Amino acid sequence: MPTLKNRRALLGGMLAALAPFAVAAQSADTTLRIVVGYAPGGSSDRVARIVAEKLQTKLGTPVIVENRPGAGGRLAAQQLRTATTAQNTLMLANPAVMVVAPLVFKDNGYDAERDFVPVSQVNDYEFGLAVATAVPVRELSHLLAWLRANPEKANFGVPATGSLPHFFALMTGEKAGVQAQVVGYRGSGPLLTDLLGGQVPVAFDTLDTLLPQHEAGKLRILASSGNRRSPWSAAVPTFREAGLPLAASGWNTFFAPATMPADRVARLATAIRDVMQDTDTQRKFTDAKMTPVVSTQAQTATMLKAYRAQWAPVVQKSGFQP
């Protein structure tokens, strides 16, 4: 018969052997948190919630979207950078946070390439320029003439300071020869409230955010930033068609903190890709007037590298300073 000492040793060995399975089970039951660096109601928030709903079913665990607005989305990145290995958290981010901010802020609080791992791109989007109905113009050329005649009204609202719409607004002002004052908001919701209320005459935001109010007759979109007209707003000309040689697009992509184990990142990347292949998910995106993207982790990393190479010279040449 085994001695008490031997029985304890045997029990200890069994517990040690079962420990990895216990950790795996705990990991499988851990709530996944998706951090969004903007207020509820904007494009990034809507994307996160569509994917979160589907991921919850796919993973069989709770998936929670947490809005952490501040500093144009950078606050969320700064907080996620310090995540521990045990935390099960992803961030949905756009080029403003992962491409533009690292180029223009001297003390960004994070290294976009070192502190995060790209997981999966989930959509592409374009930008739109919209005016309040009180602004007496219906074409981009008329708006530019109006702004030149009324320079004190050349205030361009954007959903966040340092965001891609902010940068695109600066590009528009430069190309149009308009000395514009860019007004940053804490998300698309507050921006639209002030645009509809007449507190700001012009807004730059993602096209999908502006379209519902445009279709309801509450604002007018004068131009979109794609290379061709959007299928959801065929009557709205591109900037090039309206006379300004501008085109730009953005994306929403999931990122993991660099501390997250590679195997967990790979599992989440596969799960998100599977969710994005789902026909109902794609319908939800198109119903929201957004273009869904199905991408592997490797494809996402390649896209991000190419996007940085394309936009870094443009941002640096602009001389933009926060």
Helices and strands as residue ranges (DSSP letters): H 4-28, E 32-36, H 43-59, E 63-67, G 71-73, H 74-80, E 89-93, H 95-95, I 96-100, H 101-104, E 116-132, H 140-149, G 151-153, E 155-158, H 164-176, E 181-184, H 188-197, E 202-206, H 207-215, E 219-224, E 249-257, H 262-277, H 279-287, E 291-292, H 297-318
